[in-house]
Amino acid sequence: MKSTAKTKKKVTAEQIARMADKGQDISRFFTNDGKMMPPLIQRVNVDFTGTMLEELDREARGMNISRQAVIKTLLRRALDENYVAAASRPGK
């Protein structure tokens, strides 16, 4: 009979957190072999008029999402439309 290699079952972050809550040693999960990555999200400040904020809030309520999510959604859509328009211009 062939012997098969046992695959290690991956432990989730939730399981590690539960172990830590119970006071168990979780140091084996932290090897310091990884590389520090810069944060992918950067916070910015943007000024809006009161009227524009009212419009954004109205859209947020209609879409049942946060104002921030509305801003991100609309900005992503505008950037995508800009890229499509730029690609269709003559000379590109």
Backbone as ProteinMPNN parsed JSONL, in Angstrom:
{"seq_chain_A": "MKSTAKTKKKVTAEQIARMADKGQDISRFFTNDGKMMPPLIQRVNVDFTGTMLEELDREARGMNISRQAVIKTLLRRALDENYVAAASRPGK", "coords_chain_A": {"N_chain_A": [[0.837, -1.167, 0.0], [0.547, 2.197, -0.849], [2.126, 4.948, 0.731], [0.795, 7.991, 1.607], [1.573, 11.424, 1.478], [0.94, 13.476, 4.207], [-1.089, 16.278, 4.161], [-0.74, 19.46, 5.522], [-3.207, 20.99, 7.416], [-4.531, 24.145, 6.842], [-4.556, 26.836, 9.084], [-6.931, 29.141, 10.068], [-7.128, 32.746, 10.428], [-9.089, 33.392, 12.236], [-9.249, 31.063, 13.779], [-6.714, 31.112, 14.949], [-6.971, 33.436, 16.449], [-8.955, 32.639, 18.271], [-7.537, 30.67, 19.65], [-5.584, 32.262, 20.857], [-7.216, 33.804, 22.496], [-7.913, 31.868, 24.32], [-5.609, 31.627, 25.652], [-3.628, 30.045, 24.631], [-0.445, 29.061, 23.231], [0.557, 30.765, 20.451], [2.734, 31.361, 18.964], [4.048, 29.87, 17.031], [2.829, 30.376, 14.644], [3.798, 32.724, 13.731], [6.392, 33.562, 11.964], [8.13, 35.515, 11.143], [9.119, 35.552, 8.584], [7.936, 36.828, 6.527], [7.371, 39.685, 4.336], [7.217, 43.126, 4.942], [4.55, 45.014, 3.819], [3.619, 48.019, 2.196], [0.812, 50.077, 3.157], [-2.148, 49.615, 1.254], [-4.21, 51.316, 0.968], [-4.798, 54.742, 0.978], [-5.505, 57.589, 2.849], [-7.353, 60.461, 1.99], [-8.206, 63.945, 1.825], [-11.069, 65.625, 0.737], [-12.797, 68.379, -0.495], [-16.206, 69.218, -0.567], [-19.109, 70.82, -1.871], [-22.031, 71.929, -0.035], [-24.379, 71.302, -1.411], [-23.517, 69.288, -3.145], [-22.84, 67.31, -1.289], [-25.375, 66.753, -0.264], [-26.518, 65.603, -2.56], [-24.858, 63.355, -2.827], [-25.461, 62.03, -0.442], [-28.152, 61.48, -0.875], [-27.969, 59.702, -3.034], [-26.563, 57.683, -1.739], [-28.432, 56.801, 0.173], [-30.394, 55.85, -1.597], [-29.034, 53.76, -2.825], [-28.464, 52.252, -0.687], [-25.974, 52.26, 0.621], [-22.869, 53.478, 2.034], [-21.87, 56.966, 2.146], [-19.178, 57.241, 1.482], [-18.776, 54.895, 0.003], [-20.388, 55.456, -2.186], [-19.0, 57.616, -3.322], [-16.571, 56.342, -4.01], [-17.539, 54.434, -5.837], [-18.684, 56.027, -7.896], [-16.441, 57.507, -8.682], [-14.718, 55.472, -9.553], [-16.191, 54.555, -11.76], [-16.159, 56.862, -13.379], [-13.392, 57.108, -13.885], [-12.944, 54.709, -15.31], [-14.56, 55.178, -17.581], [-13.151, 57.318, -18.634], [-10.727, 56.076, -19.343], [-11.622, 54.344, -21.355], [-12.566, 56.18, -23.236], [-10.171, 57.518, -23.829], [-8.72, 55.48, -25.03], [-10.1, 55.135, -27.368], [-9.616, 57.343, -28.874], [-8.349, 58.909, -31.833], [-5.066, 58.146, -33.05], [-4.069, 56.74, -30.969]], "CA_chain_A": [[0.0, 0.0, 0.0], [1.32, 3.432, -0.927], [1.906, 5.909, 1.805], [0.564, 9.316, 1.049], [2.045, 12.517, 2.331], [-0.153, 14.187, 4.864], [-1.05, 17.709, 3.933], [-1.065, 20.213, 6.724], [-4.431, 21.761, 7.313], [-4.26, 25.549, 7.116], [-5.263, 27.403, 10.224], [-7.421, 30.469, 9.719], [-6.857, 33.814, 11.389], [-10.121, 33.278, 13.276], [-8.852, 29.97, 14.671], [-5.568, 31.59, 15.726], [-7.497, 34.404, 17.42], [-9.624, 31.872, 19.336], [-6.489, 30.04, 20.445], [-4.979, 33.322, 21.67], [-8.197, 34.15, 23.526], [-7.877, 30.809, 25.329], [-4.305, 31.666, 26.309], [-2.722, 29.059, 24.046], [0.734, 29.613, 22.57], [0.344, 30.866, 18.999], [3.972, 31.898, 18.395], [4.487, 29.084, 15.865], [2.194, 30.913, 13.445], [4.461, 33.966, 13.381], [7.765, 33.162, 11.681], [8.887, 36.699, 10.722], [9.676, 35.31, 7.262], [7.226, 37.654, 5.555], [7.881, 41.003, 3.986], [6.268, 44.186, 5.265], [4.002, 45.659, 2.633], [3.034, 49.316, 2.511], [-0.646, 50.03, 3.092], [-2.668, 49.806, -0.091], [-5.207, 52.375, 0.995], [-4.316, 56.004, 1.516], [-6.591, 58.504, 3.197], [-7.247, 61.794, 1.396], [-9.268, 64.884, 2.16], [-11.682, 66.245, -0.431], [-13.82, 69.354, -0.126], [-17.427, 69.194, -1.374], [-20.116, 71.825, -1.507], [-23.177, 71.373, 0.682], [-25.307, 70.728, -2.394], [-22.965, 68.02, -3.629], [-22.979, 66.341, -0.197], [-26.784, 66.339, -0.243], [-26.696, 64.682, -3.685], [-24.174, 62.102, -2.492], [-26.238, 61.364, 0.609], [-29.381, 60.976, -1.497], [-27.558, 58.503, -3.781], [-26.192, 56.652, -0.761], [-29.679, 56.224, 0.702], [-31.036, 55.093, -2.676], [-28.259, 52.547, -3.109], [-28.301, 51.592, 0.603], [-24.555, 52.136, 0.915], [-22.337, 54.676, 2.681], [-21.452, 58.078, 1.281], [-17.84, 56.906, 0.996], [-18.918, 53.878, -1.044], [-20.921, 56.143, -3.374], [-17.904, 58.379, -3.915], [-15.656, 55.385, -4.636], [-18.22, 53.824, -6.986], [-18.803, 57.0, -8.979], [-15.106, 57.84, -9.142], [-14.233, 54.328, -10.333], [-16.923, 54.572, -13.027], [-15.651, 57.984, -14.176], [-12.048, 56.765, -14.35], [-13.077, 53.678, -16.348], [-15.071, 55.836, -18.789], [-12.054, 58.121, -19.156], [-9.783, 55.17, -19.996], [-12.244, 53.866, -22.591], [-12.576, 57.309, -24.173], [-8.79, 57.77, -24.253], [-8.292, 54.392, -25.917], [-10.802, 55.216, -28.663], [-9.201, 58.551, -29.587], [-7.412, 58.649, -32.95], [-3.658, 58.321, -32.731], [-3.69, 55.91, -29.814]], "C_chain_A": [[0.889, 1.24, 0.0], [1.063, 4.289, 0.294], [1.763, 7.283, 1.173], [1.046, 10.371, 2.034], [0.84, 13.224, 2.933], [-0.002, 15.671, 4.589], [-1.469, 18.422, 5.21], [-2.316, 21.032, 6.465], [-4.117, 23.204, 7.682], [-5.151, 26.034, 8.252], [-5.677, 28.819, 9.844], [-7.056, 31.481, 10.8], [-7.856, 33.752, 12.539], [-9.755, 32.182, 14.279], [-7.667, 30.384, 15.544], [-6.037, 32.564, 16.801], [-8.188, 33.687, 18.573], [-8.596, 31.204, 20.254], [-5.847, 31.065, 21.377], [-5.921, 33.723, 22.797], [-8.208, 33.124, 24.66], [-6.547, 30.773, 26.066], [-3.316, 30.659, 25.76], [-1.567, 29.768, 23.348], [0.501, 29.602, 21.059], [1.604, 31.351, 18.28], [4.414, 31.123, 17.155], [3.888, 29.598, 14.561], [2.874, 32.182, 12.946], [5.949, 33.705, 13.221], [8.678, 34.34, 11.357], [9.598, 36.487, 9.393], [9.065, 36.24, 6.211], [7.877, 39.003, 5.335], [6.809, 42.033, 4.333], [5.84, 44.875, 3.981], [3.427, 47.013, 3.031], [1.512, 49.225, 2.431], [-1.127, 50.34, 1.683], [-3.657, 50.961, -0.158], [-4.583, 53.613, 1.617], [-5.51, 56.922, 1.743], [-6.317, 59.862, 2.569], [-8.399, 62.659, 1.894], [-9.765, 65.539, 0.88], [-12.765, 67.19, 0.062], [-14.987, 69.274, -1.1], [-18.333, 70.336, -0.947], [-21.247, 71.138, -0.76], [-24.161, 70.687, -0.253], [-24.815, 69.374, -2.883], [-23.067, 66.944, -2.549], [-24.417, 65.849, -0.091], [-27.061, 65.339, -1.365], [-26.056, 63.32, -3.375], [-24.948, 61.324, -1.436], [-27.525, 60.776, 0.049], [-29.077, 59.692, -2.293], [-27.234, 57.354, -2.829], [-27.443, 55.988, -0.186], [-30.365, 55.363, -0.351], [-30.351, 53.778, -2.973], [-28.043, 51.713, -1.848], [-26.832, 51.277, 0.9], [-24.084, 53.45, 1.553], [-21.992, 55.751, 1.654], [-20.083, 57.769, 0.676], [-17.913, 55.889, -0.141], [-19.473, 54.496, -2.323], [-19.796, 56.886, -4.085], [-16.941, 57.441, -4.647], [-16.263, 54.79, -5.906], [-18.264, 54.787, -8.163], [-17.44, 57.391, -9.537], [-14.521, 56.715, -9.985], [-14.877, 54.314, -11.717], [-16.389, 55.674, -13.943], [-14.251, 57.691, -14.715], [-12.094, 55.726, -15.464], [-13.567, 54.283, -17.653], [-13.975, 56.671, -19.445], [-11.047, 57.245, -19.903], [-10.336, 54.662, -21.324], [-12.226, 54.97, -23.644], [-11.168, 57.587, -24.705], [-8.318, 56.714, -25.243], [-8.934, 54.493, -27.293], [-10.434, 56.461, -29.453], [-8.247, 58.206, -30.711], [-5.966, 58.922, -32.517], [-3.191, 57.501, -31.56], [-3.543, 54.485, -30.234]], "O_chain_A": [[1.86, 1.323, 0.753], [-0.049, 4.353, 0.818], [2.543, 7.664, 0.3], [0.937, 10.219, 3.25], [-0.139, 13.524, 2.25], [1.074, 16.245, 4.761], [-2.426, 18.032, 5.879], [-2.455, 21.679, 5.427], [-3.506, 23.46, 8.72], [-6.327, 25.683, 8.352], [-4.861, 29.601, 9.356], [-6.721, 31.119, 11.928], [-7.505, 34.028, 13.686], [-9.93, 32.355, 15.485], [-7.615, 30.054, 16.728], [-5.556, 32.522, 17.933], [-8.029, 34.079, 19.728], [-8.761, 31.177, 21.473], [-5.596, 30.774, 22.546], [-5.482, 33.957, 23.923], [-8.476, 33.463, 25.813], [-6.369, 29.985, 26.995], [-2.265, 30.438, 26.361], [-1.689, 30.918, 22.928], [0.276, 28.546, 20.467], [1.542, 31.714, 17.105], [5.101, 31.687, 16.303], [4.394, 29.284, 13.483], [2.561, 32.666, 11.858], [6.685, 33.633, 14.205], [9.895, 34.168, 11.303], [10.579, 37.171, 9.102], [9.626, 36.412, 5.129], [8.799, 39.403, 6.046], [5.63, 41.828, 4.047], [6.671, 45.268, 3.162], [2.813, 47.138, 4.09], [0.981, 48.38, 1.71], [-0.585, 51.213, 1.006], [-3.905, 51.514, -1.229], [-3.923, 53.538, 2.653], [-6.412, 57.005, 0.909], [-5.191, 60.356, 2.607], [-9.433, 62.152, 2.328], [-8.969, 65.958, 0.039], [-13.556, 66.837, 0.937], [-14.788, 69.262, -2.314], [-18.315, 70.76, 0.209], [-21.407, 69.92, -0.839], [-24.707, 69.63, 0.065], [-25.594, 68.43, -3.02], [-23.349, 65.786, -2.858], [-24.654, 64.664, 0.146], [-27.754, 64.343, -1.154], [-26.647, 62.272, -3.633], [-25.075, 60.103, -1.525], [-27.942, 59.691, 0.455], [-29.834, 58.723, -2.232], [-27.587, 56.202, -3.082], [-27.507, 54.764, -0.072], [-30.859, 54.277, -0.047], [-31.001, 52.795, -3.331], [-27.51, 50.606, -1.916], [-26.492, 50.188, 1.364], [-24.838, 54.422, 1.597], [-21.844, 55.478, 0.463], [-19.859, 58.01, -0.51], [-17.193, 56.01, -1.132], [-19.078, 54.107, -3.422], [-19.657, 56.796, -5.305], [-16.543, 57.72, -5.778], [-15.584, 54.658, -6.925], [-17.927, 54.42, -9.288], [-17.302, 57.585, -10.744], [-13.897, 56.97, -11.016], [-14.203, 54.09, -12.722], [-16.189, 55.452, -15.138], [-13.955, 57.991, -15.871], [-11.368, 55.841, -16.451], [-13.056, 53.947, -18.721], [-13.882, 56.724, -20.671], [-10.567, 57.623, -20.972], [-9.601, 54.562, -22.306], [-11.907, 54.72, -24.806], [-10.993, 57.859, -25.892], [-7.596, 57.026, -26.189], [-8.383, 53.996, -28.275], [-10.888, 56.627, -30.586], [-7.42, 57.307, -30.567], [-5.7, 59.82, -31.719], [-2.019, 57.565, -31.192], [-3.229, 53.628, -29.409]]}, "name": "protein", "num_of_chains": 1, "seq": "MKSTAKTKKKVTAEQIARMADKGQDISRFFTNDGKMMPPLIQRVNVDFTGTMLEELDREARGMNISRQAVIKTLLRRALDENYVAAASRPGK"}
